[in-house]
Each structure stands twice: as C-alpha cells, then as structure tokens.
Amino acid sequence: MFAEYRELISTLKTKDAHFQRKFDEHNHLDEEIKQLEKRVASDFNPAVKELKSKKLRLKEEIYQILKSHQ
C-alpha cells in the first residue's frame, strides 16, 4: 500500500500512535477479508462488502495523513 510513501509510513508508524492504529486496523481488516473470501463468495456476502468499505475508508484516511506530512 502506497509504495511511494514507504519511508514516511515507517517513520509515522514509530512516531504517530494515531497513524499506527489506523495502519494496524487496515491490515487487520485486510487479513479478515482474505480469510472470509477463502470461505464465501465475496461478491455476494454483505459482511465482506462491509469490511471492504471500512478498509477503503481507512485507506483514504491513511492517504490523507500521508499527504499532510509531505
């Protein structure tokens, strides 16, 4: 995620607790989605759809934080 911000992400993960929580939550949702998709058809599962929506909102928040630190 956001390869062009790799260095900034590493820095923020160690210095910004809010960013770290958002980043960890995004990764947790990603893993949860992967596990659910192994068991169910994701396109028709409302739980997977909701998790993907949450993950996208987090990704947008993370991107805004990254942009604000440039």
PyMOL commands that place a pseudoatom at each C-alpha (Angstrom):
pseudoatom trace, name=CA, resn=MET, resi=1, chain=A, elem=C, hetatm=0, pos=[0.000, 0.000, 0.000]
pseudoatom trace, name=CA, resn=PHE, resi=2, chain=A, elem=C, hetatm=0, pos=[1.362, 3.374, -1.054]
pseudoatom trace, name=CA, resn=ALA, resi=3, chain=A, elem=C, hetatm=0, pos=[4.829, 2.207, -2.072]
pseudoatom trace, name=CA, resn=GLU, resi=4, chain=A, elem=C, hetatm=0, pos=[5.844, 5.791, -2.818]
pseudoatom trace, name=CA, resn=TYR, resi=5, chain=A, elem=C, hetatm=0, pos=[5.304, 6.599, 0.881]
pseudoatom trace, name=CA, resn=ARG, resi=6, chain=A, elem=C, hetatm=0, pos=[7.159, 3.580, 2.265]
pseudoatom trace, name=CA, resn=GLU, resi=7, chain=A, elem=C, hetatm=0, pos=[9.743, 5.623, 4.158]
pseudoatom trace, name=CA, resn=LEU, resi=8, chain=A, elem=C, hetatm=0, pos=[7.171, 8.051, 5.567]
pseudoatom trace, name=CA, resn=ILE, resi=9, chain=A, elem=C, hetatm=0, pos=[4.943, 5.152, 6.618]
pseudoatom trace, name=CA, resn=SER, resi=10, chain=A, elem=C, hetatm=0, pos=[7.835, 3.588, 8.538]
pseudoatom trace, name=CA, resn=THR, resi=11, chain=A, elem=C, hetatm=0, pos=[8.512, 6.882, 10.280]
pseudoatom trace, name=CA, resn=LEU, resi=12, chain=A, elem=C, hetatm=0, pos=[4.881, 7.556, 11.152]
pseudoatom trace, name=CA, resn=LYS, resi=13, chain=A, elem=C, hetatm=0, pos=[4.364, 4.019, 12.447]
pseudoatom trace, name=CA, resn=THR, resi=14, chain=A, elem=C, hetatm=0, pos=[7.026, 4.669, 15.082]
pseudoatom trace, name=CA, resn=LYS, resi=15, chain=A, elem=C, hetatm=0, pos=[6.187, 8.300, 15.894]
pseudoatom trace, name=CA, resn=ASP, resi=16, chain=A, elem=C, hetatm=0, pos=[2.427, 8.721, 15.458]
pseudoatom trace, name=CA, resn=ALA, resi=17, chain=A, elem=C, hetatm=0, pos=[0.153, 6.498, 17.555]
pseudoatom trace, name=CA, resn=HIS, resi=18, chain=A, elem=C, hetatm=0, pos=[-2.966, 7.602, 15.656]
pseudoatom trace, name=CA, resn=PHE, resi=19, chain=A, elem=C, hetatm=0, pos=[-1.390, 6.658, 12.328]
pseudoatom trace, name=CA, resn=GLN, resi=20, chain=A, elem=C, hetatm=0, pos=[-0.168, 3.351, 13.768]
pseudoatom trace, name=CA, resn=ARG, resi=21, chain=A, elem=C, hetatm=0, pos=[-3.698, 2.453, 14.920]
pseudoatom trace, name=CA, resn=LYS, resi=22, chain=A, elem=C, hetatm=0, pos=[-5.177, 3.282, 11.506]
pseudoatom trace, name=CA, resn=PHE, resi=23, chain=A, elem=C, hetatm=0, pos=[-2.455, 1.316, 9.727]
pseudoatom trace, name=CA, resn=ASP, resi=24, chain=A, elem=C, hetatm=0, pos=[-2.876, -1.703, 12.019]
pseudoatom trace, name=CA, resn=GLU, resi=25, chain=A, elem=C, hetatm=0, pos=[-6.654, -1.618, 11.701]
pseudoatom trace, name=CA, resn=HIS, resi=26, chain=A, elem=C, hetatm=0, pos=[-6.349, -1.516, 7.895]
pseudoatom trace, name=CA, resn=ASN, resi=27, chain=A, elem=C, hetatm=0, pos=[-4.019, -4.522, 7.924]
pseudoatom trace, name=CA, resn=HIS, resi=28, chain=A, elem=C, hetatm=0, pos=[-6.311, -6.393, 10.311]
pseudoatom trace, name=CA, resn=LEU, resi=29, chain=A, elem=C, hetatm=0, pos=[-9.316, -5.787, 8.028]
pseudoatom trace, name=CA, resn=ASP, resi=30, chain=A, elem=C, hetatm=0, pos=[-7.282, -6.898, 5.028]
pseudoatom trace, name=CA, resn=GLU, resi=31, chain=A, elem=C, hetatm=0, pos=[-6.453, -10.192, 6.730]
pseudoatom trace, name=CA, resn=GLU, resi=32, chain=A, elem=C, hetatm=0, pos=[-10.036, -10.677, 7.907]
pseudoatom trace, name=CA, resn=ILE, resi=33, chain=A, elem=C, hetatm=0, pos=[-11.319, -10.106, 4.359]
pseudoatom trace, name=CA, resn=LYS, resi=34, chain=A, elem=C, hetatm=0, pos=[-8.827, -12.602, 2.941]
pseudoatom trace, name=CA, resn=GLN, resi=35, chain=A, elem=C, hetatm=0, pos=[-9.937, -15.244, 5.442]
pseudoatom trace, name=CA, resn=LEU, resi=36, chain=A, elem=C, hetatm=0, pos=[-13.622, -14.661, 4.707]
pseudoatom trace, name=CA, resn=GLU, resi=37, chain=A, elem=C, hetatm=0, pos=[-13.045, -14.762, 0.959]
pseudoatom trace, name=CA, resn=LYS, resi=38, chain=A, elem=C, hetatm=0, pos=[-11.500, -18.210, 1.322]
pseudoatom trace, name=CA, resn=ARG, resi=39, chain=A, elem=C, hetatm=0, pos=[-14.779, -19.475, 2.759]
pseudoatom trace, name=CA, resn=VAL, resi=40, chain=A, elem=C, hetatm=0, pos=[-17.517, -17.499, 0.996]
pseudoatom trace, name=CA, resn=ALA, resi=41, chain=A, elem=C, hetatm=0, pos=[-18.255, -15.848, -2.326]
pseudoatom trace, name=CA, resn=SER, resi=42, chain=A, elem=C, hetatm=0, pos=[-17.181, -12.298, -1.560]
pseudoatom trace, name=CA, resn=ASP, resi=43, chain=A, elem=C, hetatm=0, pos=[-19.229, -10.516, -4.224]
pseudoatom trace, name=CA, resn=PHE, resi=44, chain=A, elem=C, hetatm=0, pos=[-22.488, -11.622, -2.641]
pseudoatom trace, name=CA, resn=ASN, resi=45, chain=A, elem=C, hetatm=0, pos=[-21.578, -11.577, 1.041]
pseudoatom trace, name=CA, resn=PRO, resi=46, chain=A, elem=C, hetatm=0, pos=[-22.735, -8.452, 2.902]
pseudoatom trace, name=CA, resn=ALA, resi=47, chain=A, elem=C, hetatm=0, pos=[-20.176, -8.987, 5.684]
pseudoatom trace, name=CA, resn=VAL, resi=48, chain=A, elem=C, hetatm=0, pos=[-17.290, -8.961, 3.206]
pseudoatom trace, name=CA, resn=LYS, resi=49, chain=A, elem=C, hetatm=0, pos=[-18.762, -5.953, 1.433]
pseudoatom trace, name=CA, resn=GLU, resi=50, chain=A, elem=C, hetatm=0, pos=[-18.988, -4.023, 4.716]
pseudoatom trace, name=CA, resn=LEU, resi=51, chain=A, elem=C, hetatm=0, pos=[-15.414, -4.930, 5.690]
pseudoatom trace, name=CA, resn=LYS, resi=52, chain=A, elem=C, hetatm=0, pos=[-14.179, -3.798, 2.291]
pseudoatom trace, name=CA, resn=SER, resi=53, chain=A, elem=C, hetatm=0, pos=[-15.983, -0.475, 2.729]
pseudoatom trace, name=CA, resn=LYS, resi=54, chain=A, elem=C, hetatm=0, pos=[-14.368, 0.030, 6.144]
pseudoatom trace, name=CA, resn=LYS, resi=55, chain=A, elem=C, hetatm=0, pos=[-10.980, -0.881, 4.715]
pseudoatom trace, name=CA, resn=LEU, resi=56, chain=A, elem=C, hetatm=0, pos=[-11.391, 1.624, 1.889]
pseudoatom trace, name=CA, resn=ARG, resi=57, chain=A, elem=C, hetatm=0, pos=[-12.344, 4.407, 4.325]
pseudoatom trace, name=CA, resn=LEU, resi=58, chain=A, elem=C, hetatm=0, pos=[-9.257, 3.618, 6.401]
pseudoatom trace, name=CA, resn=LYS, resi=59, chain=A, elem=C, hetatm=0, pos=[-7.070, 3.631, 3.311]
pseudoatom trace, name=CA, resn=GLU, resi=60, chain=A, elem=C, hetatm=0, pos=[-8.419, 7.063, 2.402]
pseudoatom trace, name=CA, resn=GLU, resi=61, chain=A, elem=C, hetatm=0, pos=[-7.733, 8.330, 5.935]
pseudoatom trace, name=CA, resn=ILE, resi=62, chain=A, elem=C, hetatm=0, pos=[-4.198, 6.925, 5.826]
pseudoatom trace, name=CA, resn=TYR, resi=63, chain=A, elem=C, hetatm=0, pos=[-3.610, 8.591, 2.455]
pseudoatom trace, name=CA, resn=GLN, resi=64, chain=A, elem=C, hetatm=0, pos=[-4.775, 11.948, 3.796]
pseudoatom trace, name=CA, resn=ILE, resi=65, chain=A, elem=C, hetatm=0, pos=[-2.393, 11.628, 6.746]
pseudoatom trace, name=CA, resn=LEU, resi=66, chain=A, elem=C, hetatm=0, pos=[0.467, 10.781, 4.421]
pseudoatom trace, name=CA, resn=LYS, resi=67, chain=A, elem=C, hetatm=0, pos=[-0.297, 13.725, 2.138]
pseudoatom trace, name=CA, resn=SER, resi=68, chain=A, elem=C, hetatm=0, pos=[-0.398, 16.096, 5.120]
pseudoatom trace, name=CA, resn=HIS, resi=69, chain=A, elem=C, hetatm=0, pos=[3.152, 15.078, 6.104]
pseudoatom trace, name=CA, resn=GLN, resi=70, chain=A, elem=C, hetatm=0, pos=[4.771, 15.820, 2.746]
for i in range(1, 70): cmd.bond("trace and resi %d" % i, "trace and resi %d" % (i + 1))
show_as sticks, trace
zoom trace
